[in-house]
Amino acid sequence: MAVTVTHDLTTLYTGNEAFGGASTSSTAMPSRFGSSCLAVTTDRGIEHRSGSVTPFSLVGRTIYSWLAGPATLETKDNGGIRIVIGDGTNTRAYFVGGYGHKAFMSGGWNCYTLNGDSLPTQFAQIDGSAQPNLSNISVVGFGFNHPGKAVGGALNTFASICRVGTGLIITGGTAGDPGTFQDIFDLDESTSNAWGIIERLGEGLWGSQGRLTFGSTSANSYFMDRDATLYFSDILSGANFYELNVQGSASHTNVFQLGTKLGSGDSAVGANGCNIINGGAGLKVDFTDNNIDTLIYGTNFSYVSNGILFGTKTDNETISCNFDQSGKVSPGSAVFRNCTFSATTDDNYNGSAVLWNNNINISNCTFNAHSHASNNPAAIEHPAAGVFDYNTLMFSGNDIDVRNTSGGAVVISAVGGSNPDQAKTTGDTTIQVSASLTLSGIVAGSRVRILAHGTTTV
C-alpha cells in the first residue's frame, strides 16, 4: 500500500458492544467494522435506539453512520432510515435514507450522513419540542421505519460504527510508487477502517462524501493519478463543507499530480488527466500551500463553486486543464498554459473567472461564455491598477472580458493574437493591441514617424 491515510473522525459508538438498548451480533449480519454489529428487530413500525456519548459539536461536521435493513423499509420521505441526535433536552431522528435512496455502499451496508450545517427538513421529534443544540450533542443513535413483518421475530435492522468529523488526510507514496485514489478506497473498504468517505462508483470512478487533504507537514509524500474521476457526492451538506486541499513542509518533498505532461514550454500539453466534479452544495480546491508541488495536467474541474486557489510557487504547473462552471480561479504564480475557462459560476456583482495578480504566469488560454442574465461576470478581474500583458488569451461570448475593480487605470497590452474587446471592459481600462509593422525599400537617412490614427500626434 503506497499511501497512509489518517482522519479527523471521532468514534461515537461501534457494533462491537451493546449501545442504546441494542445488543451485538456476530452472525445476523456480516460486520462492516470489527467483528460484530448492533442488531434490532423492527416489526411493522418504527424503532429508535440511542445512547449517551461524550458531548461534541456538529457544527461544520458530519456524522457518518453505517446502517442496514431489509428492502421493505419505508422511503426516505417516510423516514425509512434515521440518524438520531440530542442534547439531553431535545432529541430528533432525522430522515437520512430509505427504500430507493442511494448511499455509499459496502457489502450490504450503507454509510448515511448527517451534516450539521444542512439538516434534513424531515424528522421525528423524540424528546422536547425544538432542534437540539448542535454545539453540544450528547445523544446519538439510529432508527428504522419498517412496515413489513419481521418473520419469526428475526433480527432485521442493523448498525455498525458511527463517527463524526470532516474527512481524510492522505500521506505517503514515492515517485516510484505514488499514492492513488484506488489506494484510499482500499483502506476505506477494510473492516478495520470503514470510514465511509470514499466509494468506488465504477472503473476509475470514485465518490467522496468528505474533505480530502493530500500531503504531509512532517514527511515526504507523492500522490499521482491518471484517467480517474473524483465525484464529491450530492449528499445534503453545508455549502462550505467539501474541500480538496494540499499541504506540505518546507523540509520535506510533497507532490500532488494529476495527469501527465507531454512536451515543454508554451507548447506543452496535458494528457491522461482526471475529472474533479462537485455534485454537492459547494466545493473548494486549495493549492495555496507553497510547500507542495502541484502538477495538474489535462484535468477538468467542474462545478467547483467555491473557487480554485493556487499559491506563489513559480514552478507549479497547470497545463491543458478545463475550468467549467466553477467559481473564481486564483492562479497565483503557477504556470498556466493551454487552459480553458468556461461559464464561471462566480456571477455575483464583480464576479469573474480568473483573478489577475502582478506575478501571474498565464498564456495560450481561452475564456468562453462567462455570462449571466443580470450580474454580468467577467472573464478576468484586475484588483490592482497597472500595465499588463495578455499573451495569446482568447475571449468569446463573455458579458465582460476585463473587469477593473482597482479604482485606478488598467492598461492591457494584447499580444500574440489576444482579442479582449475594449467594449467589454469596466472602469478605467484601455486595450492596446500590438501589431508588427515591416517597412521595406526605405532610403538611407529617411525619417519615419508613426502617428495616432486620425491625428498628427506621434
PESULHU-V574341 format. One record per pair of residues at least 24 apart in sequence whose ideal C-beta (glycine too) atoms are under 8 Angstrom apart, sorted by sequence separation. I is the first residue (numbers start at 1). J is the second residue. D is the distance in whole Angstrom. If there is no record, write none. Layout:
i = {I	I}
j = {J	J}
d = {D	D}
This chain:
i = {74	75	76	96	204	205	206	207	208	209	273	275	276	278	279	282	284	285	287	294	297	300	302	310	328	329	330	331	333	336	341	351	353	356	376	378	381	382	384	385	386	387	388	389	390	391	392	394	395	400	401	402	403	404	13	73	74	75	76	94	95	181	204	206	207	208	272	273	274	275	276	277	278	284	296	301	328	329	330	332	336	337	340	341	342	343	347	352	353	354	356	378	385	386	388	390	391	392	393	394	395	399	400	404	73	75	94	205	207	209	270	271	272	273	274	276	277	278	328	329	331	333	335	336	337	338	339	340	341	342	343	344	349	351	352	353	354	355	356	357	358	367	371	387	389	392	395	398	400	22	42	58	72	95	168	221	270	271	273	275	278	328	330	332	333	334	336	337	338	339	340	341	342	343	348	351	352	353	354	356	357	364	365	366	367	368	369	370	371	372	391	393	402	21	71	94	95	184	209	269	270	276	332	333	337	340	342	343	347	352	355	356	358	363	364	365	366	367	368	369	370	371	382	390	20	81	83	85	94	95	168	269	270	287	331	336	341	347	348	352	362	363	364	365	366	367	368	369	370	395	402	19	20	21	67	93	167	168	201	211	213	214	217	219	228	323	331	347	351	363	366	368	370	390	20	65	81	83	92	93	211	212	214	215	216	217	218	221	222	224	256	331	346	350	362	367	19	92	163	210	211	212	213	214	215	216	217	220	221	222	223	224	225	226	244	356	33	46	92	93	161	163	211	212	213	214	215	216	219	220	221	222	223	224	225	226	344	32	48	50	91	92	160	199	208	211	213	218	220	221	223	224	226	261	367	49	90	91	217	222	32	48	50	91	216	242	256	257	261	90	91	254	255	256	257	258	259	260	13	89	90	216	242	254	255	256	257	258	259	260	341	29	89	90	92	215	241	242	244	252	254	256	257	258	259	307	13	68	86	90	92	214	241	242	243	244	245	246	253	255	257	258	259	294	305	380	12	50	68	82	86	90	91	167	215	241	242	243	244	245	246	248	250	258	379	67	68	82	84	86	90	168	170	179	214	239	240	242	243	244	247	248	249	303	66	67	79	89	90	167	168	170	171	179	180	237	238	239	243	246	248	284	12	66	79	166	167	168	169	170	171	172	178	179	180	181	230	231	237	238	240	245	247	248	288	48	66	67	77	79	87	165	166	167	168	169	170	171	178	179	180	227	229	230	232	234	235	247	287	314	10	65	66	76	86	87	167	174	178	226	227	228	229	230	231	232	233	234	246	64	65	85	98	172	175	178	181	226	227	228	230	232	233	273	287	312	314	382	64	65	91	93	171	173	174	180	226	229	231	232	246	273	378	64	65	87	109	172	173	181	225	270	271	63	87	88	93	171	173	269	270	12	62	63	86	87	88	109	170	173	232	268	269	270	352	62	63	85	86	87	268	62	86	170	328	350	363	61	62	85	86	9	61	84	85	350	58	60	84	261	59	60	83	84	58	59	83	84	261	57	83	84	82	83	81	82	259	81	82	81	82	79	80	81	80	79	80	239	240	78	239	270	268	269	268	73	74	266	73	74	73	74	32	72	215	32	59	67	69	72	166	48	50	58	59	70	72	167	215	30	32	57	58	63	65	67	69	178	215	30	46	48	57	70	214	29	57	58	178	57	175	55	56	55	55	106	111	113	53	54	53	111	52	53	70	52	53	69	70	51	69	106	50	51	68	69	50	51	67	68	50	67	68	49	50	67	68	104	48	49	66	67	106	48	49	65	66	105	48	66	104	47	66	113	46	47	65	266	46	64	111	266	46	47	63	64	45	46	63	64	45	63	64	42	44	45	62	42	43	44	61	62	104	40	42	44	61	62	44	61	104	43	44	58	60	43	42	56	41	43	47	49	41	41	41	42	40	41	42	39	40	41	120	40	119	39	40	118	39	40	118	38	115	117	118	20	37	38	115	117	118	19	20	37	38	113	115	116	117	37	113	115	117	118	113	117	28	29	34	115	13	28	33	34	12	32	33	66	29	31	32	104	25	28	66	64	64	25	64	22	15	15	15	64	14	15	64	14	62	13	14	62	13	11	12	11	12	11	12	10	9	10	9	10	9	8	34	7	8	33	8	32	33	7	31	33	7	8	33	6	7	32	5	6	118	5	5	6	4	5	3	4	3	4	3	2	3	2	2	2	62	2	3	2	3	2	60	5	62	3	60	2	3	60	1	5	5	3	1	1	9	5	7	7	3}
j = {98	99	100	120	228	229	230	231	232	233	297	299	300	302	303	306	308	309	311	318	321	324	326	334	352	353	354	355	357	360	365	375	377	380	400	402	405	406	408	409	410	411	412	413	414	415	416	418	419	424	425	426	427	428	38	98	99	100	101	119	120	206	229	231	232	233	297	298	299	300	301	302	303	309	321	326	353	354	355	357	361	362	365	366	367	368	372	377	378	379	381	403	410	411	413	415	416	417	418	419	420	424	425	429	99	101	120	231	233	235	296	297	298	299	300	302	303	304	354	355	357	359	361	362	363	364	365	366	367	368	369	370	375	377	378	379	380	381	382	383	384	393	397	413	415	418	421	424	426	49	69	85	99	122	195	248	297	298	300	302	305	355	357	359	360	361	363	364	365	366	367	368	369	370	375	378	379	380	381	383	384	391	392	393	394	395	396	397	398	399	418	420	429	49	99	122	123	212	237	297	298	304	360	361	365	368	370	371	375	380	383	384	386	391	392	393	394	395	396	397	398	399	410	418	49	110	112	114	123	124	197	298	299	316	360	365	370	376	377	381	391	392	393	394	395	396	397	398	399	424	431	49	50	51	97	123	197	198	231	241	243	244	247	249	258	353	361	377	381	393	396	398	400	420	51	96	112	114	123	124	242	243	245	246	247	248	249	252	253	255	287	362	377	381	393	398	51	124	195	242	243	244	245	246	247	248	249	252	253	254	255	256	257	258	276	388	66	79	125	126	194	196	244	245	246	247	248	249	252	253	254	255	256	257	258	259	377	66	82	84	125	126	194	233	242	245	247	252	254	255	257	258	260	295	401	84	125	126	252	257	68	84	86	127	252	278	292	293	297	127	128	291	292	293	294	295	296	297	51	127	128	254	280	292	293	294	295	296	297	298	379	68	128	129	131	254	280	281	283	291	293	295	296	297	298	346	53	108	126	130	132	254	281	282	283	284	285	286	293	295	297	298	299	334	345	420	53	91	109	123	127	131	132	208	256	282	283	284	285	286	287	289	291	299	420	109	110	124	126	128	132	210	212	221	256	281	282	284	285	286	289	290	291	345	109	110	122	132	133	210	211	213	214	222	223	280	281	282	286	289	291	327	56	110	123	210	211	212	213	214	215	216	222	223	224	225	274	275	281	282	284	289	291	292	332	93	111	112	122	124	132	210	211	212	213	214	215	216	223	224	225	272	274	275	277	279	280	292	332	359	56	111	112	122	132	133	213	220	224	272	273	274	275	276	277	278	279	280	292	111	112	132	145	219	222	225	228	273	274	275	277	279	280	320	334	359	361	429	112	113	139	141	219	221	222	228	274	277	279	280	294	321	426	113	114	136	158	221	222	230	274	319	320	113	137	138	143	221	223	319	320	63	113	114	137	138	139	160	221	224	283	319	320	321	403	114	115	137	138	139	320	115	139	223	381	403	416	115	116	139	140	64	116	139	140	405	114	116	140	317	116	117	140	141	116	117	141	142	319	116	142	143	142	143	142	143	320	143	144	144	145	143	144	145	145	145	146	305	306	145	306	338	337	338	338	144	145	337	145	146	146	147	106	146	289	107	134	142	144	147	241	124	126	134	135	146	148	243	291	107	109	134	135	140	142	144	146	255	292	108	124	126	135	148	292	108	136	137	257	137	255	136	137	137	138	189	194	196	137	138	138	196	138	139	156	139	140	156	157	139	157	194	139	140	157	158	140	141	157	158	141	158	159	141	142	159	160	196	141	142	159	160	199	142	143	159	160	199	143	161	199	143	162	209	143	144	162	363	144	162	209	364	145	146	162	163	145	146	163	164	146	164	165	144	146	147	164	145	146	147	164	165	207	144	146	148	165	166	149	166	209	149	150	164	166	150	150	164	150	153	157	159	153	154	155	156	155	156	157	155	156	157	236	157	236	157	158	236	158	159	237	158	235	237	238	141	158	159	236	238	239	141	142	159	160	235	237	238	239	160	236	238	240	241	237	241	154	155	160	241	140	155	160	161	140	160	161	194	158	160	161	233	155	158	196	195	196	158	197	159	158	159	160	209	160	161	210	161	209	161	162	210	162	161	162	162	163	163	164	163	163	164	164	165	165	165	191	165	166	191	167	191	192	167	191	193	168	169	194	168	169	194	168	169	281	169	170	171	170	171	170	171	171	172	172	172	173	173	174	177	237	178	179	179	180	180	238	184	241	183	240	183	184	241	183	187	188	187	186	187	195	193	195	197	223}
d = {5	5	8	7	5	5	5	5	5	4	6	7	7	7	7	5	8	7	6	8	7	6	7	4	6	6	8	8	8	8	7	6	7	6	6	7	6	6	8	5	7	4	6	5	5	5	4	7	6	5	6	7	7	6	8	5	6	6	4	6	5	5	6	7	8	7	8	3	5	5	5	5	4	7	6	5	7	5	5	7	7	8	7	7	8	7	4	6	7	7	6	4	6	7	7	7	5	6	5	6	5	7	7	5	5	7	5	7	5	5	8	7	6	4	8	7	6	5	7	7	7	5	5	4	6	5	5	5	5	5	5	5	6	4	4	5	5	5	5	8	7	7	7	7	6	6	7	6	6	5	7	7	7	4	7	8	3	5	7	7	6	6	8	8	7	7	8	5	7	8	8	7	5	6	6	7	7	7	7	7	8	8	8	8	7	8	7	8	7	7	7	7	6	5	7	7	6	8	8	8	3	7	8	6	7	7	8	7	5	6	7	8	7	4	5	6	5	5	5	5	4	5	5	4	4	8	6	7	5	8	5	7	7	7	6	6	8	8	8	4	8	5	8	7	8	7	6	7	6	8	7	7	5	8	7	6	6	7	7	7	8	8	6	8	8	7	8	4	8	7	7	7	7	6	4	8	6	4	5	4	7	8	7	5	7	7	6	8	8	7	8	6	6	7	7	6	5	7	7	8	5	5	4	5	4	7	5	5	8	8	7	8	8	7	7	7	7	7	6	6	6	8	8	7	7	7	5	7	6	5	5	5	5	4	6	6	5	5	7	4	8	6	7	8	8	7	6	7	7	7	7	7	6	7	7	8	8	4	8	8	8	6	7	4	7	7	6	8	5	6	6	7	7	7	8	8	7	6	7	7	3	6	5	4	5	5	4	5	3	7	7	6	5	7	7	4	7	8	7	8	7	7	7	7	4	7	7	6	7	5	6	8	7	6	7	8	8	7	8	7	8	8	5	7	5	8	5	7	5	8	6	6	6	8	6	7	4	5	5	5	5	5	5	5	8	7	7	7	7	8	5	6	7	7	5	4	6	7	8	7	5	8	5	7	5	6	7	8	8	3	7	7	8	7	7	5	6	4	6	6	3	8	8	7	8	6	3	6	5	5	7	8	5	4	7	5	7	8	6	8	7	8	7	4	7	6	5	6	6	6	4	8	5	6	7	8	8	4	6	7	5	5	7	7	7	4	6	7	8	8	7	7	8	8	5	4	7	7	4	4	8	5	4	5	5	5	6	6	5	6	5	5	7	8	5	8	5	7	7	8	7	6	6	7	8	7	7	8	8	7	6	8	6	6	5	8	7	7	6	5	6	7	7	6	7	5	8	6	4	6	6	5	8	6	6	5	5	5	6	7	3	7	5	4	7	6	7	6	8	8	5	5	5	7	6	7	8	5	7	7	8	5	3	6	8	7	7	8	7	7	8	7	6	7	6	6	8	6	6	7	5	6	8	4	3	7	8	6	6	8	6	6	6	8	8	4	8	8	7	6	7	7	7	8	5	5	8	8	7	6	8	8	6	6	7	6	4	6	7	7	6	6	7	7	7	7	5	6	5	7	7	8	8	5	6	6	4	8	8	6	4	7	8	7	6	8	7	8	5	7	8	6	5	7	8	7	7	5	8	7	7	5	6	7	4	6	8	8	8	8	6	3	6	7	5	6	5	7	7	7	4	7	5	7	7	7	6	6	8	5	3	7	8	5	8	5	8	6	6	6	7	8	8	8	7	7	4	7	4	6	4	6	7	6	7	5	4	6	7	7	7	6	5	8	7	5	7	8	7	7	7	5	8	5	7	8	7	8	7	6	5	7	7	7	4	7	6	7	6	6	6	6	8	7	7	4	6	6	5	7	7	7	6	7	6	6	7	6	4	4	8	7	6	5	8	8	7	5	5	8	5	6	7	7	5	5	5	4	6	3	8	8	8	6	7	5	4	7	8	5	8	6	7	8	7	6	8	8	8	6	7	4	5	7	5	4	4	6	5	7	7	7	6	7	6	7	4	8	7	7	8	6	4	8	7	7	8	5	8	7	8	7	5	7	5	7	6	5	6	6	4	5	7	6	4	4	7	6	6	6	7	7	8	7	6	8	5	8	4	7	7	5	5	5	7	7	6	7	8	8	6	5	7	4	4	6	5	5	7	5	7	6	4	5	8	7	7	6	7	5	8	5	7	7	6	5	8	7	7	7	6	8	6	8	7}
